[in-house]
């Protein structure tokens, strides 16, 4: 193909949007659409290459052919060297800077990225709610490369197959156009639906992204036999650029993607490609995109895309400077690394000649052709569906934890017999805290009696001494339990069966179903993170405990948005909240325990609430509390306990076991939310418990207390630590007259 400087200019625009969005630069909240621009460009260029080769190899009236060996060798030379280079550097950095557990995560990411299947990997991770709490992978951006490579695996064979089907028409292009149009329409329809219900999986799905590449392919397939008038070309290119700019400014994490919204940047890109291809000369937009300096950025855009995310991760990890300084360092470092990579890796390898025997057709038997067609079709189905259904969580109902149950509420078997449920009668307040030992299961069986009664102040004083000791701990103790390497698999299993209580059905219950006293755990995963503490505080022979929880669904009457770039409104949350409240009205419990993540993104209309977040959340919380206040139940609200996911032990300890200062939370983090929770709860006569008054001392909140990780992920209490807090909660509830 003839070199097109304006296409490199489009690449420069795309990579700039992505980098600025990832840096959080104002005005670029929708900069992630740069990836969509890349998809359209790739679909256009690959299809143009295939058309040219097929046309050039037509012999008389016979069908044409394509050298797959040559095609894939060119793709390998273009993509693999830099992709592997950045993966290797990411692994070296992770090995030097991260804990063994975190390094293992990155190694797993690297395997998927090397196989150009990162999107399938991150699609699976998106189904794990607690994966959001993990530090973002330095290789997460490889998902888009995987989507493109999967397109390259399927599309050439599909193109050749369809092009060689003989139909009575004036052009062999008709059937490819119809086929690509049909697949793109199906892809768009699925993306619109999936982005509403499973936005994270849809975001990474090859099938849901296929229509974006298909738009580029259709541009290439339909560009024959017409020329645009200059005015029309100028209008189309300007309109296309305006669509891209509008999407960049107006889209954010709350925008459903890649549904209808992705049509804006993809159609904008298509308009520019059509106008620049079919106009007699470059339009004003094309001429500016094709300027030498801008086109050069486009030439190194592949390296820039690969390097920028790793550089952002390293700078964020290692430097404590202003955001502006960090951004400048990232931009300069990314550009310099990309220039060097292009000069010494990309360009030299791309210039290596294709062997001449790769340019001639090879004879293939009919059986081989049929087998190849079947294999390609199978791969195509898997790739285009993104493995849909492969990564769905098994539908399992949680059994009622009866008085004779010995399983944990999570339904996960304990690793060995030493973890059998055990509660020891304690001779002192300190022992009352420590004897819920890390070698004991966090679950208190219903048949066991509550621990010996000490006053709340006695227990708190003993507990705070452990907190104080934790603030002086800067090396992971050998006796820690669970170990840091165990935190990741444990967090995956934690509360799995109670995370999404089905609407219309109570599926997660503990204790004695025949008991006269009932308690309900209400809220999102923060509420479920307190369940071992609650179960340990209550005598389960006398209490029936019901969990009415759904991931990301707060008690507050608000519309939450999925975390991350995928965004999307979680429309199931208002439905779940309405059903939960109706259930409580029909079955009012004695106690309602509630907690939630107040800083979870929420919507204002159909957009991210932004600066209006706190006010909307406070108003929503008060509306919900007023509804619950009408019940004959006592409300116990737990204040937000964490200081943010940056305190995740997996990510803020290094390979030598040193605990970074960033692992320690602060008592003032999210203090505004705690104050709102306290005021709102007490205004309806509820009991508010400031969790940070328990787990912090002198303003600092250690990540390890009494040899036990406080959180699994910097945000959710570990089951083992929940058990250690159970005596405190029991004493407080007892003195408040809520339990006997």
C-alpha positions as CSV (number, residue, x, y, z in Angstrom):
1,X,0.0,0.0,0.0
2,X,1.0,3.6,-0.6
3,X,2.2,5.4,2.6
4,X,-0.6,7.5,4.1
5,X,0.8,10.2,6.4
6,X,-2.7,11.2,7.6
7,X,-3.3,7.7,8.9
8,X,-0.2,8.0,11.0
9,X,-1.6,11.3,12.1
10,X,-4.8,9.5,13.2
11,X,-2.6,7.0,15.1
12,X,-0.8,9.9,16.8
13,X,-4.2,11.4,17.9
14,X,-5.3,8.0,19.2
15,X,-2.3,7.3,21.3
16,X,-2.3,10.8,22.7
17,X,-5.9,10.5,23.8
18,X,-5.2,7.1,25.5
19,X,-2.1,8.4,27.4
20,X,-3.8,11.6,28.5
21,X,-6.8,9.7,29.7
22,X,-4.6,7.3,31.7
23,X,-2.8,10.3,33.2
24,X,-6.1,11.7,34.3
25,X,-5.5,15.0,32.5
26,X,-8.6,17.3,32.6
27,X,-10.7,17.3,29.5
28,X,-9.7,13.7,28.5
29,X,-12.1,11.6,30.5
30,X,-13.1,9.8,27.3
31,X,-9.6,9.5,26.0
32,X,-9.9,5.7,26.1
33,X,-11.7,6.0,22.7
34,X,-8.2,6.2,21.3
35,X,-8.3,2.4,21.3
36,X,-11.5,2.5,19.2
37,X,-9.7,4.7,16.7
38,X,-6.9,2.1,16.5
39,X,-9.4,-0.7,15.9
40,X,-11.0,1.1,13.0
41,X,-7.6,1.9,11.5
42,X,-6.5,-1.7,11.8
43,X,-9.7,-3.0,10.2
44,X,-9.3,-0.6,7.3
45,X,-5.6,-1.3,6.7
46,X,-5.7,-5.1,7.0
47,X,-8.7,-5.3,4.7
48,X,-7.0,-2.9,2.2
49,X,-3.9,-5.1,2.2
50,X,-6.0,-8.3,1.7
51,X,-8.0,-6.7,-1.2
52,X,-4.8,-5.5,-2.9
53,X,-3.2,-8.9,-2.7
54,X,-6.3,-10.8,-3.8
55,X,-6.8,-8.4,-6.8
56,X,-3.2,-8.6,-7.8
57,X,-3.3,-12.4,-7.8
58,X,-6.4,-12.7,-9.9
59,X,-5.5,-14.7,-13.0
60,X,-8.0,-14.0,-15.8
61,X,-11.5,-15.0,-14.7
62,X,-10.1,-17.3,-12.0
63,X,-10.3,-16.6,-8.3
64,X,-7.5,-14.9,-6.5
65,X,-5.4,-16.0,-3.6
66,X,-3.6,-14.6,-0.6
67,X,-0.2,-15.7,0.9
68,X,-1.1,-16.3,4.5
69,X,2.6,-17.1,5.3
70,X,3.6,-13.7,4.0
71,X,0.7,-12.0,5.8
72,X,1.4,-13.5,9.2
73,X,5.2,-13.1,8.9
74,X,4.6,-9.4,8.4
75,X,2.2,-9.2,11.3
76,X,4.8,-11.1,13.5
77,X,7.6,-8.7,12.5
78,X,5.3,-5.7,13.2
79,X,3.9,-6.7,16.5
80,X,5.8,-9.4,18.4
81,X,9.3,-7.9,19.0
82,X,8.1,-4.8,20.9
83,X,5.3,-6.6,22.6
84,X,7.8,-9.2,24.1
85,X,10.3,-6.5,24.9
86,X,7.9,-4.6,27.1
87,X,6.6,-7.8,28.7
88,X,10.2,-8.8,29.7
89,X,10.9,-5.3,31.2
90,X,7.6,-5.5,33.1
91,X,8.6,-8.9,34.5
92,X,12.0,-7.6,35.5
93,X,10.5,-4.6,37.3
94,X,7.8,-6.7,39.0
95,X,10.5,-9.2,40.3
96,X,12.6,-6.4,41.7
97,X,9.8,-4.2,43.2
98,X,6.9,-6.4,44.1
99,X,6.1,-9.0,46.7
100,X,6.2,-12.7,45.5
101,X,2.4,-12.8,45.5
102,X,2.2,-9.7,43.3
103,X,5.0,-11.0,41.0
104,X,3.1,-14.2,40.5
105,X,0.1,-12.2,39.4
106,X,2.2,-10.3,36.9
107,X,3.8,-13.5,35.6
108,X,0.3,-14.9,35.0
109,X,-0.7,-11.7,33.2
110,X,2.5,-12.0,31.1
111,X,1.7,-15.5,29.9
112,X,-1.7,-14.4,28.7
113,X,-0.3,-11.3,27.1
114,X,2.4,-13.3,25.3
115,X,-0.3,-15.5,23.9
116,X,-2.2,-12.5,22.7
117,X,-5.2,-13.6,24.9
118,X,-4.9,-10.9,27.5
119,X,-8.5,-9.7,26.9
120,X,-9.8,-13.2,27.7
121,X,-7.7,-13.2,30.9
122,X,-9.0,-9.8,32.0
123,X,-12.5,-10.7,31.0
124,X,-12.3,-13.6,33.5
125,X,-10.7,-11.3,36.1
126,X,-13.6,-8.8,35.7
127,X,-16.0,-11.5,36.9
128,X,-14.0,-11.6,40.1
129,X,-15.3,-8.7,42.1
130,X,-12.3,-8.5,44.3
131,X,-9.9,-8.2,41.4
132,X,-10.9,-4.6,41.3
133,X,-9.0,-4.2,44.6
134,X,-5.8,-5.5,43.1
135,X,-3.2,-3.0,41.8
136,X,-3.7,-2.6,38.0
137,X,-1.6,-5.0,36.0
138,X,1.4,-3.3,34.2
139,X,0.2,-5.4,31.2
140,X,-3.5,-4.7,31.3
141,X,-3.3,-2.5,28.1
142,X,-2.3,-5.7,26.2
143,X,-6.0,-6.5,26.0
144,X,-6.5,-4.3,22.9
145,X,-3.5,-6.0,21.2
146,X,-5.2,-9.3,21.9
147,X,-8.4,-8.2,20.3
148,X,-6.5,-7.1,17.1
149,X,-4.5,-10.3,16.9
150,X,-7.6,-12.4,17.3
151,X,-9.1,-10.4,14.4
152,X,-5.9,-11.1,12.3
153,X,-6.3,-14.9,13.1
154,X,-9.9,-15.1,11.9
155,X,-10.5,-12.4,9.3
156,X,-8.0,-13.2,6.5
157,X,-9.3,-16.8,6.2
158,X,-12.9,-15.6,6.4
159,X,-12.2,-13.0,3.7
160,X,-10.6,-15.5,1.3
161,X,-13.3,-18.0,1.9
162,X,-16.1,-15.6,1.1
163,X,-14.3,-13.8,-1.7
164,X,-13.8,-17.1,-3.6
165,X,-17.5,-18.1,-3.5
166,X,-18.8,-17.6,-7.0
167,X,-22.1,-15.6,-7.2
168,X,-23.7,-14.0,-10.2
169,X,-22.6,-10.4,-9.6
170,X,-20.4,-7.8,-11.2
171,X,-18.0,-7.7,-8.3
172,X,-16.4,-10.3,-6.1
173,X,-16.6,-7.6,-3.3
174,X,-20.3,-7.9,-2.8
175,X,-20.3,-11.1,-0.7
176,X,-17.4,-9.9,1.6
177,X,-19.3,-6.6,2.2
178,X,-22.5,-8.5,3.1
179,X,-20.6,-10.9,5.4
180,X,-18.7,-8.2,7.2
181,X,-21.9,-6.1,7.5
182,X,-23.8,-9.0,9.0
183,X,-21.1,-9.9,11.5
184,X,-20.7,-6.2,12.5
185,X,-24.4,-5.8,13.0
186,X,-24.5,-8.9,15.3
187,X,-21.5,-7.6,17.2
188,X,-23.0,-4.2,17.7
189,X,-26.3,-5.6,18.9
190,X,-24.5,-7.9,21.4
191,X,-22.3,-5.0,22.5
192,X,-25.3,-2.7,23.2
193,X,-26.9,-5.4,25.3
194,X,-23.8,-6.6,27.1
195,X,-22.5,-3.2,27.9
196,X,-25.7,-2.6,29.9
197,X,-25.6,-5.8,31.9
198,X,-21.9,-7.0,31.9
199,X,-20.0,-3.9,31.0
200,X,-16.6,-5.1,32.2
201,X,-16.7,-8.4,30.2
202,X,-18.1,-6.5,27.2
203,X,-15.3,-4.0,27.4
204,X,-12.7,-6.8,26.8
205,X,-14.8,-9.0,24.5
206,X,-13.5,-9.6,21.0
207,X,-17.0,-10.2,19.7
208,X,-18.3,-6.9,21.2
209,X,-15.3,-5.1,19.6
210,X,-15.6,-6.8,16.3
211,X,-17.9,-4.3,14.8
212,X,-15.3,-1.5,15.3
213,X,-12.8,-3.4,13.2
214,X,-15.7,-4.3,10.9
215,X,-16.4,-0.6,10.3
216,X,-12.8,-0.1,9.2
217,X,-13.1,-3.2,7.0
218,X,-16.3,-1.9,5.4
219,X,-14.6,1.4,4.6
220,X,-11.9,-0.5,2.7
221,X,-14.4,-2.8,1.0
222,X,-16.7,0.0,-0.2
223,X,-14.2,2.6,-1.4
224,X,-14.2,1.7,-5.1
225,X,-15.7,3.6,-8.0
226,X,-16.5,6.9,-6.4
227,X,-14.8,10.2,-5.7
228,X,-15.9,12.9,-3.2
229,X,-16.4,16.5,-4.2
230,X,-13.9,18.7,-2.3
231,X,-16.6,20.4,-0.2
232,X,-18.1,17.0,0.8
233,X,-14.7,15.7,1.7
234,X,-13.9,18.7,3.9
235,X,-17.3,18.4,5.6
236,X,-16.9,14.7,6.3
237,X,-13.4,14.9,7.7
238,X,-14.3,17.9,9.9
239,X,-17.4,16.1,11.1
240,X,-15.3,13.0,11.9
241,X,-12.8,15.0,14.0
242,X,-15.6,16.8,15.9
243,X,-17.2,13.4,16.8
244,X,-13.8,12.2,18.2
245,X,-13.4,15.4,20.1
246,X,-16.9,15.3,21.5
247,X,-16.5,11.7,22.6
248,X,-13.2,12.6,24.3
249,X,-14.7,15.4,26.3
250,X,-18.1,14.0,27.1
251,X,-17.5,10.3,27.8
252,X,-16.3,9.0,31.2
253,X,-16.3,5.9,33.3
254,X,-20.1,6.0,33.5
255,X,-20.5,5.7,29.8
256,X,-21.7,2.3,28.5
257,X,-18.9,0.9,26.4
258,X,-18.7,-0.5,23.8
259,X,-22.3,-0.1,23.0
260,X,-24.0,2.7,21.2
261,X,-21.4,5.1,22.6
262,X,-18.5,3.5,20.7
263,X,-20.2,4.3,17.4
264,X,-19.3,8.0,18.0
265,X,-15.5,7.7,17.7
266,X,-15.6,4.8,15.3
267,X,-17.9,6.6,12.8
268,X,-15.8,9.7,13.3
269,X,-12.7,7.8,12.3
270,X,-14.4,6.2,9.4
271,X,-15.5,9.6,8.1
272,X,-11.9,10.8,8.2
273,X,-10.7,7.7,6.4
274,X,-13.3,7.9,3.7
275,X,-12.8,11.6,3.1
276,X,-9.0,11.3,2.9
277,X,-9.1,8.3,0.6
278,X,-11.7,9.5,-1.9
279,X,-10.9,13.2,-2.1
280,X,-8.7,14.4,-4.9
281,X,-6.3,15.9,-2.3
282,X,-6.0,15.9,1.5
283,X,-8.6,17.8,3.4
284,X,-7.7,20.5,5.9
285,X,-8.0,17.8,8.7
286,X,-6.0,15.3,6.7
287,X,-3.3,17.8,5.8
288,X,-2.8,18.7,9.5
289,X,-2.8,15.1,10.6
290,X,-0.3,14.4,8.0
291,X,2.2,17.0,9.1
292,X,5.7,15.5,9.4
293,X,6.0,15.9,13.2
294,X,2.5,14.5,13.9
295,X,3.0,11.6,11.5
296,X,6.2,10.7,13.2
297,X,4.3,10.4,16.5
298,X,2.0,8.0,14.6
299,X,5.0,6.0,13.4
300,X,6.1,5.4,17.0
301,X,2.6,5.2,18.4
302,X,2.8,1.4,18.8
303,X,5.8,1.7,21.0
304,X,4.2,4.6,22.8
305,X,1.1,2.6,23.5
306,X,3.1,-0.4,24.9
307,X,5.5,1.7,27.0
308,X,3.2,4.3,28.5
309,X,1.2,2.1,30.9
310,X,4.3,0.4,32.3
311,X,6.0,3.8,32.8
312,X,2.9,5.2,34.5
313,X,2.9,2.2,36.9
314,X,6.6,2.6,37.7
315,X,6.4,6.3,38.2
316,X,3.4,5.9,40.4
317,X,5.1,3.2,42.5
318,X,8.4,4.9,42.9
319,X,8.0,8.7,42.9
320,X,6.4,10.9,45.5
321,X,6.2,14.1,43.5
322,X,3.3,16.3,42.3
323,X,0.9,15.0,39.8
324,X,2.1,17.5,37.2
325,X,5.7,16.4,37.6
326,X,4.7,12.7,37.4
327,X,2.8,13.4,34.2
328,X,5.7,15.2,32.6
329,X,8.1,12.4,33.6
330,X,5.7,9.8,32.1
331,X,5.2,11.7,28.8
332,X,8.9,12.5,28.3
333,X,10.0,8.9,29.3
334,X,7.4,7.3,27.0
335,X,8.4,9.4,24.0
336,X,12.2,8.8,24.5
337,X,11.7,5.0,25.0
338,X,9.5,4.9,22.0
339,X,12.0,6.8,19.8
340,X,14.7,4.4,20.8
341,X,12.5,1.3,20.4
342,X,11.4,2.4,16.9
343,X,14.9,3.1,15.8
344,X,16.6,0.0,17.2
345,X,13.9,-2.6,17.4
346,X,10.7,-1.9,15.4
347,X,12.1,-0.4,12.2
348,X,15.1,-2.8,11.6
349,X,13.0,-5.9,12.2
350,X,10.1,-4.7,10.0
351,X,12.6,-4.1,7.1
352,X,13.8,-7.7,7.1
353,X,12.7,-9.2,3.8
354,X,10.0,-11.7,3.4
355,X,11.4,-15.0,1.9
356,X,10.5,-15.2,-1.8
357,X,8.9,-18.7,-1.3
358,X,6.4,-17.1,1.1
359,X,5.0,-15.1,-1.8
360,X,3.9,-18.0,-3.9
361,X,0.9,-20.2,-3.4
362,X,1.3,-23.7,-2.0
363,X,-0.8,-26.6,-3.0
364,X,-3.1,-27.9,-0.3
365,X,-5.2,-31.1,-0.5
366,X,-9.0,-30.9,-0.3
367,X,-8.9,-32.6,3.1
368,X,-6.4,-30.1,4.4
369,X,-8.5,-27.3,3.2
370,X,-11.6,-28.7,4.9
371,X,-9.7,-29.3,8.1
372,X,-8.2,-25.8,8.0
373,X,-11.7,-24.3,7.4
374,X,-13.1,-26.2,10.4
375,X,-10.3,-25.2,12.7
376,X,-10.5,-21.6,11.6
377,X,-14.2,-21.6,12.1
378,X,-13.8,-23.0,15.6
379,X,-11.2,-20.5,16.5
380,X,-13.3,-17.7,15.0
381,X,-16.3,-18.7,17.2
382,X,-14.2,-18.7,20.3
383,X,-12.4,-15.5,19.5
384,X,-15.5,-13.6,18.4
385,X,-17.5,-14.7,21.4
386,X,-14.6,-13.9,23.6
387,X,-15.1,-17.3,25.3
388,X,-18.5,-16.1,26.4
389,X,-19.8,-18.6,29.0
390,X,-16.4,-20.1,29.7
391,X,-15.8,-17.7,32.5
392,X,-19.3,-17.5,34.0
393,X,-19.3,-18.2,37.7
394,X,-21.0,-21.4,38.7
395,X,-24.5,-20.9,40.0
396,X,-24.3,-22.2,43.6
397,X,-26.7,-21.6,46.4
398,X,-25.1,-21.2,49.8
399,X,-26.4,-23.8,52.3
400,X,-27.9,-22.5,55.5
401,X,-25.3,-22.6,58.2
402,X,-27.3,-24.5,60.8
403,X,-26.5,-25.2,64.4
404,X,-24.6,-28.3,63.3
405,X,-22.7,-26.8,60.4
406,X,-18.9,-26.9,60.4
407,X,-18.3,-25.2,57.1
408,X,-17.4,-21.5,56.8
409,X,-20.0,-19.0,55.5
410,X,-18.0,-18.7,52.3
411,X,-18.6,-22.3,51.6
412,X,-14.8,-22.8,51.2
413,X,-13.2,-25.8,52.9
414,X,-10.4,-24.9,55.4
415,X,-6.9,-25.9,54.3
416,X,-6.2,-28.4,57.1
417,X,-7.5,-29.7,60.4
418,X,-5.7,-27.0,62.3
419,X,-8.2,-24.5,61.0
420,X,-11.2,-26.2,62.7
421,X,-13.6,-23.9,64.5
422,X,-12.3,-23.1,67.9
423,X,-13.1,-20.6,70.7
424,X,-11.2,-20.7,74.0
425,X,-12.5,-19.3,77.2
426,X,-10.2,-16.4,77.9
427,X,-8.7,-15.6,81.3
428,X,-8.0,-11.9,80.5
429,X,-9.1,-9.1,78.1
430,X,-5.9,-9.5,76.1
431,X,-6.4,-13.2,75.7
432,X,-10.0,-12.6,74.7
433,X,-8.5,-10.7,71.7
434,X,-5.6,-13.0,70.8
435,X,-7.2,-16.4,71.5
436,X,-9.3,-16.0,68.4
437,X,-6.0,-17.1,66.9
438,X,-4.8,-17.0,63.4
439,X,-4.8,-20.8,63.5
440,X,-8.5,-21.0,64.2
441,X,-11.2,-20.8,61.7
442,X,-12.9,-17.3,61.7
443,X,-16.3,-19.0,62.1
444,X,-17.9,-19.5,65.5
445,X,-20.1,-22.5,65.4
446,X,-23.7,-22.1,66.5
447,X,-23.2,-24.8,69.1
448,X,-20.5,-22.8,70.9
449,X,-21.0,-20.3,73.7
450,X,-20.0,-16.7,73.5
451,X,-16.7,-15.7,75.0
452,X,-16.3,-14.6,78.6
453,X,-17.8,-11.2,79.1
454,X,-15.3,-8.3,79.6
455,X,-16.3,-4.7,79.4
456,X,-16.0,-3.0,76.1
457,X,-13.4,-0.5,77.4
458,X,-11.3,-3.4,78.8
459,X,-11.3,-5.2,75.5
460,X,-10.7,-2.0,73.5
461,X,-7.7,-1.2,75.6
462,X,-6.2,-4.6,75.0
463,X,-7.0,-4.4,71.3
464,X,-5.4,-1.0,70.9
465,X,-2.1,-2.3,72.4
466,X,-2.0,-4.7,69.5
467,X,-2.8,-1.9,67.1
468,X,0.1,0.2,68.6
469,X,2.5,-2.7,68.1
470,X,1.3,-3.0,64.5
471,X,2.3,0.6,63.8
472,X,5.9,-0.3,64.7
473,X,6.0,-3.3,62.3
474,X,7.8,-2.7,59.1
475,X,8.7,-6.3,58.1
476,X,6.2,-9.0,57.4
477,X,6.3,-11.4,60.5
478,X,7.1,-15.0,59.8
479,X,4.0,-16.0,61.9
480,X,1.6,-14.0,59.8
481,X,-1.7,-15.8,59.0
482,X,-3.0,-15.9,56.4
483,X,0.3,-15.3,54.6
484,X,0.5,-12.6,51.9
485,X,0.7,-15.3,49.2
486,X,-2.6,-16.7,50.6
487,X,-4.4,-13.4,50.5
488,X,-5.1,-13.6,46.7
489,X,-6.8,-17.0,46.6
490,X,-8.6,-16.3,49.9
491,X,-9.9,-13.0,48.6
492,X,-11.2,-14.8,45.5
493,X,-13.2,-17.2,47.6
494,X,-14.3,-14.8,50.3
495,X,-18.1,-14.6,50.6
496,X,-18.4,-15.9,47.0
497,X,-21.7,-17.6,47.8
498,X,-23.1,-14.6,49.6
499,X,-22.0,-11.9,47.1
500,X,-25.1,-11.8,45.0
501,X,-28.2,-12.8,47.0
502,X,-30.8,-13.5,44.4
503,X,-33.8,-11.2,44.1
504,X,-37.0,-12.9,45.2
505,X,-35.0,-15.5,47.2
506,X,-33.0,-15.5,50.4
507,X,-30.0,-17.7,49.7
508,X,-27.4,-16.9,52.4
509,X,-28.3,-17.7,56.0
510,X,-26.4,-18.6,59.2
511,X,-27.1,-19.8,62.7
512,X,-30.4,-21.3,63.9
513,X,-33.3,-20.9,61.4
514,X,-35.7,-21.6,64.2
515,X,-34.3,-18.9,66.5
516,X,-36.5,-16.1,67.8
517,X,-33.9,-13.4,67.2
518,X,-32.9,-12.4,63.7
519,X,-30.2,-10.2,62.3
520,X,-29.7,-9.0,58.7
521,X,-26.4,-8.0,57.1
522,X,-27.2,-5.3,54.5
523,X,-25.0,-3.5,52.0
524,X,-22.3,-4.2,49.5
525,X,-19.1,-6.2,49.9
526,X,-18.0,-3.9,52.8
527,X,-20.9,-5.2,54.8
528,X,-20.1,-8.8,54.0
529,X,-16.5,-8.1,55.1
530,X,-17.9,-7.7,58.6
531,X,-19.7,-11.0,58.6
532,X,-17.1,-13.1,60.6
533,X,-17.1,-10.3,63.2
534,X,-20.9,-10.4,63.4
535,X,-21.2,-14.1,63.5
536,X,-18.5,-14.3,66.2
537,X,-20.3,-11.7,68.3
538,X,-23.7,-13.4,68.3
539,X,-24.6,-16.7,70.0
540,X,-25.7,-18.6,66.8
541,X,-27.8,-21.0,68.8
542,X,-30.0,-18.1,69.6
543,X,-29.7,-16.0,66.4
544,X,-30.7,-16.5,62.8
545,X,-28.5,-14.3,60.6
546,X,-29.5,-13.4,57.0
547,X,-27.2,-11.8,54.4
548,X,-29.0,-9.6,51.8
549,X,-26.0,-8.4,49.8
550,X,-25.0,-7.7,46.3
551,X,-21.6,-6.6,45.0
552,X,-21.2,-2.9,44.4
553,X,-24.8,-2.2,45.7
554,X,-24.8,0.3,48.5
555,X,-27.6,0.8,51.0
556,X,-27.7,4.4,50.0
557,X,-30.5,5.1,47.4
558,X,-28.1,5.8,44.5
559,X,-27.2,4.4,41.1
560,X,-23.7,2.9,41.3
561,X,-21.3,2.7,38.4
562,X,-18.9,-0.2,37.7
563,X,-15.3,0.6,38.6
564,X,-12.7,1.1,35.9
565,X,-12.8,2.2,32.2
566,X,-15.5,-0.2,31.4
567,X,-17.9,1.9,33.6
568,X,-21.6,1.4,33.0
569,X,-24.6,1.9,35.3
570,X,-25.3,-1.1,37.6
571,X,-29.0,-1.1,37.1
572,X,-29.5,-4.3,39.1
573,X,-28.6,-2.4,42.3
574,X,-31.8,-0.3,42.7
575,X,-33.8,-3.4,42.0
576,X,-32.0,-5.4,44.6
577,X,-32.3,-2.6,47.2
578,X,-36.0,-2.3,46.6
579,X,-36.5,-6.1,47.0
580,X,-34.3,-6.1,50.2
581,X,-36.3,-3.3,51.7
582,X,-39.6,-5.0,50.9
583,X,-38.2,-8.2,52.5
584,X,-37.3,-6.3,55.6
585,X,-40.7,-4.8,55.8
586,X,-42.3,-8.2,55.5
587,X,-39.8,-9.8,57.9
588,X,-38.5,-7.1,60.3
589,X,-35.4,-8.4,62.0
590,X,-34.2,-7.4,65.5
591,X,-30.9,-6.1,64.2
592,X,-29.8,-4.6,60.9
593,X,-26.0,-4.5,60.4
594,X,-25.1,-2.2,57.5
595,X,-22.0,-1.0,55.8
596,X,-20.9,0.2,52.3
597,X,-18.1,1.7,50.3
598,X,-19.2,5.4,50.3
599,X,-16.6,6.4,47.7
600,X,-17.8,4.0,45.1
601,X,-18.6,5.9,41.9
602,X,-22.2,6.7,41.4
603,X,-24.2,8.3,38.7
604,X,-25.9,11.6,38.4
605,X,-28.5,10.8,35.8
606,X,-26.6,8.6,33.3
607,X,-23.2,10.2,33.9
608,X,-20.5,9.9,36.6
609,X,-21.5,12.2,39.4
610,X,-18.0,13.8,39.7
611,X,-17.9,16.6,42.2
612,X,-21.6,16.1,43.1
613,X,-20.8,12.5,44.4
614,X,-20.7,13.3,48.1
615,X,-23.9,15.2,48.2
616,X,-25.8,12.6,46.1
617,X,-24.5,9.8,48.3
618,X,-25.4,11.6,51.6
619,X,-28.9,12.3,50.3
620,X,-29.3,8.7,49.2
621,X,-28.0,7.3,52.5
622,X,-30.5,9.4,54.5
623,X,-33.4,8.4,52.3
624,X,-32.6,4.7,52.9
625,X,-32.1,5.2,56.6
626,X,-35.4,6.9,56.9
627,X,-37.0,3.9,55.2
628,X,-35.3,1.5,57.6
629,X,-36.1,3.7,60.6
630,X,-39.8,2.8,60.1
631,X,-39.0,-0.8,60.9
632,X,-39.0,-2.1,64.6
633,X,-35.4,-2.9,64.1
634,X,-32.2,-1.5,65.6
635,X,-29.7,-0.3,63.0
636,X,-26.0,-0.8,63.6
637,X,-23.8,1.0,61.0
638,X,-20.1,0.4,60.5
639,X,-18.0,3.4,59.4
640,X,-15.8,3.1,56.3
641,X,-12.7,1.3,57.7
642,X,-10.1,1.7,55.0
643,X,-7.7,4.3,53.6
644,X,-8.0,3.2,50.0
645,X,-6.7,0.2,48.0
646,X,-3.2,1.6,48.0
647,X,-2.7,-0.1,51.4
648,X,-3.1,-3.6,49.9
649,X,-0.4,-5.8,51.5
650,X,0.0,-7.8,48.3
651,X,1.0,-4.6,46.4
652,X,2.8,-2.5,49.0
653,X,5.3,-5.0,50.3
654,X,8.4,-5.8,48.3
655,X,10.2,-9.1,47.5
656,X,12.2,-8.9,50.8
657,X,9.1,-8.6,52.9
658,X,9.5,-5.0,53.8
659,X,6.3,-3.1,54.5
660,X,6.2,0.2,52.7
661,X,5.0,3.2,54.5
662,X,2.2,3.4,52.0
663,X,0.8,0.2,53.5
664,X,-0.3,2.2,56.6
665,X,-3.6,4.0,56.4
666,X,-4.5,7.2,58.1
667,X,-7.4,7.8,60.5
668,X,-8.3,10.9,58.5
669,X,-8.8,9.1,55.2
670,X,-12.4,9.3,54.1
671,X,-13.2,11.1,57.4
672,X,-15.9,13.2,55.7
673,X,-17.8,10.0,54.8
674,X,-17.4,8.7,58.4
675,X,-18.9,11.9,59.7
676,X,-21.8,11.6,57.3
677,X,-22.4,8.0,58.3
678,X,-22.3,8.9,62.0
679,X,-24.7,11.8,61.7
680,X,-27.1,10.0,59.4
681,X,-27.2,6.8,61.5
682,X,-27.6,8.6,64.8
683,X,-30.3,10.9,63.5
684,X,-32.6,7.8,63.1
685,X,-31.6,6.4,66.5
686,X,-29.1,3.9,65.2
687,X,-25.8,2.7,66.7
688,X,-22.8,3.9,64.7
689,X,-19.4,2.2,65.1
690,X,-16.3,4.0,63.9
691,X,-14.2,1.1,62.8
692,X,-11.1,3.3,62.6
693,X,-11.4,4.0,66.3
694,X,-10.6,0.3,66.7
695,X,-7.9,-0.3,64.0
696,X,-6.0,3.0,64.2
697,X,-3.7,4.4,66.9
698,X,-2.2,7.9,67.0
699,X,-3.7,8.6,63.5
700,X,-2.0,5.6,61.9
701,X,-3.7,2.4,60.8
702,X,-1.3,-0.6,60.4
703,X,-1.9,-3.3,57.8
704,X,-1.0,-6.1,60.2
705,X,-2.4,-6.4,63.7
706,X,-1.6,-9.3,66.0
707,X,0.1,-11.2,63.1
708,X,-3.1,-11.0,61.0
709,X,-3.6,-9.0,57.9
710,X,-6.3,-6.4,58.6
711,X,-7.6,-6.4,55.0
712,X,-7.5,-8.8,52.1
713,X,-7.0,-6.0,49.7
714,X,-6.6,-2.7,51.5
715,X,-10.4,-2.3,51.7
716,X,-12.2,-5.5,52.8
717,X,-11.6,-7.0,56.3
718,X,-10.0,-10.4,56.2
719,X,-12.0,-13.2,57.7
720,X,-9.3,-13.9,60.3
721,X,-9.2,-10.3,61.4
722,X,-13.0,-10.1,61.6
723,X,-12.8,-12.9,64.2
724,X,-10.4,-10.9,66.3
725,X,-12.8,-8.0,66.3
726,X,-15.8,-10.2,67.3
727,X,-15.3,-9.8,71.1
728,X,-15.2,-6.0,70.8
729,X,-18.5,-6.0,68.9
730,X,-20.1,-8.5,71.3
731,X,-19.1,-6.3,74.3
732,X,-20.4,-3.1,72.6
733,X,-23.7,-4.7,71.6
734,X,-24.1,-6.2,75.1
735,X,-23.5,-2.8,76.8
736,X,-26.0,-1.2,74.4
737,X,-28.6,-3.7,75.5
738,X,-28.9,-5.2,72.0
739,X,-27.8,-8.7,72.9
740,X,-27.7,-10.6,76.2
